[in-house]
Amino acid sequence: MQILAVPAQALSPLVVSYLVIAGGGSGGSRIGGGGGAGGYRNSYASETSGGGGATETPLALSPGVSYSVTVGAGGSAVTSIPGTQGNNGTDSTFSTITSSGGGGGGAYGAGNGLSGGSGGGGTFNGLTGGNGTANQGYDGADGSTNRGCGGGGAGAAGNASPSTSTGGDGGDGLTSVISRSSVPRGGSGGGAGDSTGGSGGSGGGGAGVGGNTTPAGSGDVNTGGGGGGARNASDTTNIVSGNGGSGVVILRYPSDYTITLGAGLTGSTTTDGGDKVTTITVGSDNVSWAV
């Protein structure tokens, strides 16, 4: 009797979809603008990247080769002596993909909102919002005679302050299902007002505050959310803005492969249908895949 050989099942190519979000900027302090969200780059399904950018192309990688990953930290909060711009978040990277840290919020007496993945919000006396990065995030709102403005988000620009009593709302983020469940990320911080701070944008943005309340709201961890702006009308009182939220790197690839994370990275892996999804939340090191 002839025994027929069973052909080996073809191995899926190692094609990796990614969501790479940088750390968000912190809010400014002294009539502070909200921090901008970290840059948002996506290659999964038909979901867009930040700033209205198109879905990017997944990366075709090779087993046994090391690829670098860095999860960006959020910008640190600042105090108003007499006024301090927020700090930019730090970049997140995966292989050849880099998302830029979000811009720090502007502050009266200190300067405009800073440019970044999304721009930090402007503020009182015509201080302008920072620019977002093309295909990563939107601009922060420009200031006028009102109060702190919202930073730019991955999904929308920041909002101007409607009055001296109220800060401008942060720009909203985007929602992704790369890890199966629908999760919003990339919201920006709200600006400061005399009595009421602006809301943080959906997707992890921190709220601004009114009066001399301290601290402002911080961006959520692993969303790249921007921190809220703080008010403070005095040159001598320490009023603290919100920290930017840390970024995240999410990788989706065929379940034929097993990923190895370097010791400097913290992450977890789940299975969704025929794919595995690895979410890396902290650190900087290399990753590699094996069959």
C-alpha positions as CSV (number, residue, x, y, z in Angstrom):
1,M,0.0,0.0,0.0
2,Q,1.4,3.4,-1.0
3,I,1.7,5.9,1.8
4,L,1.2,9.5,0.7
5,A,3.2,12.2,2.4
6,V,1.2,15.0,4.0
7,P,2.5,18.4,2.8
8,A,3.7,20.7,5.5
9,Q,1.5,23.7,6.2
10,A,2.9,26.8,4.7
11,L,4.2,29.3,7.3
12,S,2.6,32.7,7.4
13,P,4.9,35.6,6.5
14,L,6.0,37.6,9.5
15,V,4.0,40.7,8.8
16,V,3.6,42.9,11.9
17,S,0.9,45.5,12.3
18,Y,1.6,48.2,14.9
19,L,0.2,51.0,17.0
20,V,3.0,53.3,18.2
21,I,2.0,56.1,20.5
22,A,4.5,58.5,22.1
23,G,4.4,60.1,25.5
24,G,2.1,63.1,25.9
25,G,3.2,66.6,26.8
26,S,2.5,68.1,30.2
27,G,0.3,71.2,30.7
28,G,1.7,74.7,31.2
29,S,1.4,76.5,34.6
30,R,0.2,80.0,35.0
31,I,-2.8,80.3,32.8
32,G,-1.5,77.1,31.2
33,G,-2.5,75.5,28.0
34,G,-3.1,71.8,27.8
35,G,-0.4,69.4,26.8
36,G,-0.5,67.8,23.3
37,A,-1.0,64.1,22.9
38,G,1.9,61.9,21.9
39,G,2.2,61.1,18.2
40,Y,-0.1,58.3,17.0
41,R,1.0,56.0,14.2
42,N,-1.2,53.0,13.2
43,S,-1.0,50.3,10.5
44,Y,-3.8,48.0,11.6
45,A,-6.9,47.4,9.4
46,S,-8.5,50.6,8.1
47,E,-8.0,52.7,11.2
48,T,-6.4,56.0,10.6
49,S,-3.2,57.5,12.1
50,G,-3.2,60.7,14.0
51,G,-3.8,64.1,12.4
52,G,-6.1,62.6,9.8
53,G,-3.3,60.4,8.4
54,A,-4.0,57.3,6.4
55,T,-3.4,53.8,7.7
56,E,0.2,52.9,7.3
57,T,1.7,49.7,5.8
58,P,2.5,46.9,8.2
59,L,6.2,45.9,8.4
60,A,7.5,42.7,6.8
61,L,10.1,41.4,9.2
62,S,12.4,38.4,9.5
63,P,12.5,35.8,12.3
64,G,15.6,35.8,14.4
65,V,16.4,39.5,13.8
66,S,16.3,42.0,16.6
67,Y,14.2,45.1,16.3
68,S,14.3,48.1,18.7
69,V,11.3,49.2,20.8
70,T,11.1,52.2,23.1
71,V,8.0,53.3,25.0
72,G,8.0,57.1,25.5
73,A,7.5,58.7,28.9
74,G,5.0,61.5,29.4
75,G,6.4,65.1,30.0
76,S,6.8,66.0,33.6
77,A,4.6,68.5,35.3
78,V,5.7,72.1,35.9
79,T,5.1,74.8,38.4
80,S,4.4,78.5,38.0
81,I,7.4,80.6,39.1
82,P,6.4,82.9,37.5
83,G,5.2,80.8,34.6
84,T,6.5,77.7,33.0
85,Q,5.8,76.0,29.7
86,G,5.0,72.3,29.8
87,N,7.5,69.7,28.9
88,N,7.3,67.6,25.7
89,G,6.8,63.9,26.0
90,T,9.4,61.5,24.7
91,D,9.3,59.6,21.4
92,S,8.1,56.0,21.1
93,T,9.7,53.7,18.4
94,F,9.4,50.3,16.8
95,S,12.0,49.3,14.2
96,T,11.8,52.1,11.6
97,I,8.7,53.7,13.1
98,T,9.0,56.8,15.3
99,S,6.1,58.7,16.9
100,S,7.0,62.1,18.3
101,G,6.4,63.2,21.9
102,G,3.5,65.5,22.5
103,G,4.1,69.2,22.9
104,G,4.0,70.9,26.3
105,G,1.3,73.5,26.9
106,G,2.1,77.2,26.8
107,A,2.0,79.5,29.8
108,Y,1.5,83.2,30.3
109,G,4.9,84.9,30.8
110,A,6.7,81.8,29.6
111,G,5.8,81.2,25.9
112,N,3.7,79.5,23.3
113,G,2.5,75.9,23.3
114,L,5.3,73.6,22.0
115,S,5.2,71.6,18.8
116,G,5.2,67.8,19.0
117,G,3.3,64.7,17.9
118,S,0.3,66.9,18.7
119,G,0.8,70.5,19.6
120,G,0.5,72.0,23.1
121,G,-2.3,74.5,23.7
122,G,-1.7,78.3,23.6
123,T,-3.0,80.7,26.2
124,F,-3.8,84.2,27.3
125,N,-2.4,87.3,25.5
126,G,-2.2,85.7,22.1
127,L,0.3,82.9,22.8
128,T,-0.2,80.4,20.1
129,G,-0.6,76.6,20.2
130,G,2.2,74.3,19.0
131,N,2.1,72.5,15.7
132,G,1.3,68.8,15.4
133,T,3.3,66.5,13.3
134,A,1.9,65.4,9.9
135,N,0.1,62.0,10.1
136,Q,0.6,61.9,13.9
137,G,-1.5,64.5,15.5
138,Y,-3.3,67.9,15.4
139,D,-2.3,71.4,16.5
140,G,-3.0,73.0,19.8
141,A,-5.4,75.9,19.9
142,D,-4.2,79.5,19.6
143,G,-4.8,81.8,22.6
144,S,-6.5,85.2,22.5
145,T,-7.6,87.4,25.4
146,N,-9.2,84.5,27.2
147,R,-7.4,81.7,29.1
148,G,-5.6,78.4,28.6
149,C,-6.4,76.5,25.4
150,G,-6.7,72.8,24.8
151,G,-3.8,70.8,23.3
152,G,-4.1,69.0,20.1
153,G,-5.2,65.3,20.1
154,A,-4.6,62.4,17.7
155,G,-8.2,62.8,16.4
156,A,-8.9,66.5,16.7
157,A,-7.3,69.9,17.2
158,G,-7.4,71.6,20.6
159,N,-10.2,74.0,21.5
160,A,-9.8,77.7,22.2
161,S,-10.8,79.1,25.6
162,P,-14.4,80.4,25.4
163,S,-14.0,83.0,28.1
164,T,-11.7,84.1,30.9
165,S,-13.6,81.9,33.3
166,T,-13.3,78.7,31.4
167,G,-10.3,76.9,29.8
168,G,-10.5,75.3,26.4
169,D,-11.1,71.6,26.0
170,G,-8.5,69.2,24.8
171,G,-8.7,67.6,21.4
172,D,-10.1,64.1,21.3
173,G,-8.0,61.0,20.5
174,L,-8.7,58.0,18.3
175,T,-10.1,54.5,19.0
176,S,-8.3,51.3,17.9
177,V,-9.2,47.6,18.0
178,I,-5.7,46.3,17.3
179,S,-5.9,44.5,20.6
180,R,-9.5,43.3,19.9
181,S,-11.3,45.5,22.4
182,S,-12.0,49.1,21.3
183,V,-9.8,51.4,23.3
184,P,-9.5,55.3,22.9
185,R,-6.0,56.8,23.1
186,G,-4.2,60.0,22.2
187,G,-6.4,62.6,23.8
188,S,-4.9,66.0,24.9
189,G,-5.0,68.1,28.0
190,G,-7.5,70.9,28.8
191,G,-6.5,74.5,29.4
192,A,-6.8,76.5,32.6
193,G,-9.5,79.0,33.4
194,D,-10.3,81.5,36.2
195,S,-13.0,79.3,37.6
196,T,-13.3,76.1,35.5
197,G,-10.6,74.1,33.6
198,G,-11.2,72.7,30.2
199,S,-12.0,69.0,29.9
200,G,-9.3,66.5,28.7
201,G,-9.8,65.0,25.3
202,S,-11.3,61.5,25.1
203,G,-8.5,59.0,25.0
204,G,-6.6,59.8,28.2
205,G,-6.3,63.6,28.2
206,G,-6.0,65.3,31.6
207,A,-8.4,68.1,32.7
208,G,-7.2,71.7,33.2
209,V,-8.1,73.4,36.4
210,G,-9.7,76.7,37.5
211,G,-8.5,79.1,40.1
212,N,-5.5,78.1,42.2
213,T,-6.5,74.4,42.4
214,T,-3.5,72.1,42.2
215,P,-2.5,69.9,40.6
216,A,-4.2,69.7,37.2
217,G,-5.2,66.4,35.8
218,S,-2.5,64.1,34.3
219,G,-2.7,62.2,31.1
220,D,-3.6,58.5,31.5
221,V,-0.8,55.9,31.5
222,N,-0.2,54.1,28.1
223,T,-2.5,56.4,26.1
224,G,-0.1,59.2,25.2
225,G,-2.6,61.7,26.8
226,G,-1.6,65.3,27.4
227,G,-1.6,66.8,30.9
228,G,-4.0,69.6,31.9
229,G,-3.0,73.3,32.3
230,A,-2.9,75.1,35.7
231,R,-4.2,78.6,36.5
232,N,-2.3,80.6,39.2
233,A,-2.5,84.4,38.9
234,S,0.4,84.9,41.3
235,D,4.1,85.0,40.6
236,T,5.0,83.4,43.9
237,T,2.7,80.5,44.4
238,N,3.6,77.0,43.2
239,I,0.6,75.7,41.2
240,V,1.3,72.3,39.4
241,S,0.2,71.3,36.0
242,G,-0.7,67.8,34.9
243,N,1.9,65.2,33.8
244,G,1.7,63.8,30.3
245,G,0.6,60.2,30.0
246,S,3.2,57.5,28.9
247,G,2.9,56.0,25.4
248,V,2.5,52.4,24.3
249,V,3.6,50.1,21.5
250,I,1.2,47.4,20.4
251,L,2.2,44.7,17.8
252,R,-0.1,42.3,16.0
253,Y,1.4,39.3,14.1
254,P,0.6,35.7,13.0
255,S,0.2,33.2,15.8
256,D,2.8,30.9,14.0
257,Y,5.4,33.1,15.7
258,T,6.6,33.6,19.3
259,I,7.9,37.0,20.4
260,T,10.8,37.5,22.8
261,L,11.0,40.8,24.7
262,G,14.4,42.1,25.9
263,A,14.9,42.4,29.6
264,G,14.4,46.2,29.4
265,L,10.8,45.9,28.2
266,T,7.6,45.1,30.1
267,G,4.7,43.7,28.1
268,S,2.1,40.9,27.7
269,T,0.8,38.8,24.8
270,T,-2.7,37.6,24.1
271,T,-4.3,35.6,21.2
272,D,-7.0,37.0,18.9
273,G,-8.2,34.6,16.2
274,G,-5.2,33.7,14.0
275,D,-3.0,36.5,15.5
276,K,-1.1,37.2,18.6
277,V,-1.1,40.7,20.1
278,T,1.8,42.0,22.3
279,T,1.3,45.2,24.3
280,I,4.5,46.8,25.5
281,T,3.9,49.3,28.2
282,V,7.3,50.3,29.6
283,G,11.0,50.4,28.6
284,S,13.5,50.3,25.9
285,D,15.2,47.2,24.4
286,N,14.9,44.8,21.4
287,V,12.3,42.3,20.4
288,S,12.6,39.3,18.1
289,W,10.4,36.5,16.7
290,A,10.9,32.8,16.3
291,V,8.8,30.0,14.9
